[in-house]
Amino acid sequence: MSKALEEVVRYILIVLLVLIFAGSAFVSLINPEAYFLGEKLSGGKAAAYLLTGAIAGAIIAYLLLTKKRGGEIASVLYFGGYFIESLVRILSLDLGFLISPLFTIGLVVSIFLLFIKLRS
């Protein structure tokens, strides 16, 4: 049961990472604008930031898919970093206290996968 649950959680993370890759790549090609720790980026800097995040997500998805060592920890760091960055962006823009559902789900699922992996 534990191995089946681990596989399901692993594939959920892979789907989330592929969606983030597709979204970031699409935005970087169509209209490159992004925020990095509350600072607005546009043009080449934004495209580089978005593509770097997209490629990092794709690499982590590959690590999870091939069950390479360190994929679980890398996904926790990836989603944790983006979760914190999105909180800083929202608070710096005075939008209240809103959390990103995508990065929150990714962080929770990543931590859950790491917990399952460490337990087995």
Secondary structure as GFF3:
##gff-version 3
##sequence-region A 1 120
A	DSSP	alpha_helix	2	30	.	.	.	ID=ss1
A	DSSP	beta_strand	33	36	.	.	.	ID=ss2
A	DSSP	beta_strand	39	42	.	.	.	ID=ss3
A	DSSP	alpha_helix	44	65	.	.	.	ID=ss4
A	DSSP	alpha_helix	71	92	.	.	.	ID=ss5
A	DSSP	alpha_helix	101	119	.	.	.	ID=ss6
###
